[in-house]
């Protein structure tokens, strides 16, 4: 009986190898499709790019879950252990939201600074500003 | 998977008060538990790096497209987007599977099996490191990318490149395409419309291009369409952060693989010498290094996702 179980466990490992390999191939395929390598021009379609990216992220998360639960045997650990290791990872959700929000703000700031650098004052009077030419006296 | 066959050596006679000692939290040994928490903390480190990559990528107006940057293959082959990193991924997955086999054999107290499968795992890990060494050599030596220089720029407008004498050529490009800035006298495997060889080789500003102090050729181009239609502009370097992030993150992961290989070798030698036979705990040490090794594979899933696929 023990021997049979062992055979079965070995078979499961190779099935796992197959699953991971196929998912990786699908991921690469979807990624190249989303970048217009398989059908030209696909990368110009906004929704194709978004859906391809989401699909790749979901497949990667599945791969991660598979590795943790099957290869690292989390499936066989006590619930408390699994929870204490996996739940803290949820904190990352906020980190991702916060830093991506930061990132887009940096971009806006940079754009803003660039625009202001390129601004030139042509008619100061019409802007309601007090305007006076610098004279030699101002520097004495 | 393997626990069907695992021999349970744990002495879990949990009697008396929880504070009396000899009681295992989560029914796992101290070493295994701490390995899990180490991996959790390591996961946060890697997440910090990868989230930084995401934030900086979002904050940059342009970013090199990975399927252009990573399209070379050993042997001078080019135009094969992502194929080489896919091979690297397979190497890690396969070595992860051989590691599972080693742990299974350990649970059955099969010394020869453990050593054999660990040896295969080590070979897989070394293969991965070799691939990474090649990738880095190619990026640094051939394509001149460094922590502070990123020759992979991205066009923000449609346009045509200028010839040597400053007249428009028939080489056109589209917004969003990534280009590689070449060095004077450099040899590159990939073509990508960069068959342009300047007559000048000294640094300076010329009619159709400029050469900077480090010898990078920045071609001039005429914008086609848009607000700046007809304006002559010059190629720019890509966002600096790309090179730094790439070398730090893949380097950090590569260092994990390297230390993993070192530990695997030590534990394989211990297993071969029979140290773990005497412990009679189902080769728990192999199980612990197995956890670490799977984690390295797990991190690669996300490095692969963030750097190469998206």
Interface residues (C-beta under 8 A of the other chain):
Chain A: X2 X5 X6 X8 X9 X10 X12 X13 X14 X16 X17 X20 X21 X24 X25 X27 X28 X31 X32 X35 X37 X43 X53 X56 X57 X60 X63 X64 X67 X68 X70 X71 X72 X73 X75 X76 X77 X78 X80 X81 X84 X85 X88 X89 X92 X95 X96 X99 X100 X102 X103 X104 X105 X106 X107 X110 X111
Chain B: X1 X2 X3 X4 X5 X25 X26 X27 X28 X33 X36 X37 X39 X40 X43 X44 X47 X48 X51 X52 X54 X55 X56 X57 X58 X59 X60 X61 X65 X67 X81 X82 X86 X89 X90 X93 X94 X96 X97 X99 X100 X101 X104 X108 X176 X290 X291 X294 X295 X297 X298 X301 X302 X304 X305 X308 X309 X310
